[in-house]
Amino acid sequence: MRLSQLVLSIDENDPETLASVGWAKAYITGDFGAAMEMVDRAVSLNPSSSIAWAYRGITCVFCRTHRRRNTKS
């Protein structure tokens, strides 16, 4: 995640970068709140970015699936 922070320090307003770092944050660290904020911000920065929308969709599904697995006991 160090490299993702470096990339964001170069340009924190690039929607594609923000979206991919958001997905990585969800997948690697499990910080779903921060991940969703990042992918939502990416889409709001460029609503025409198919990459940002794709990462947002993948992140939403991953976060929801992970929550469901953890609530079933």
C-alpha angles and dihedrals in degrees: 000000000000091000092050090055089050091052091049091049089060094053119353092177099061105113097206093049092045092050095049092047089049091054091046091051091054094045100041105031103021091229093145097169094056091041093054091048090053097049092043090051091048091056092046091051091054116009089181094060109111089190092057091047092048093051090046091054094047091047093049092051093045094049093047093047092049092050092050092051092050095048095051110087 
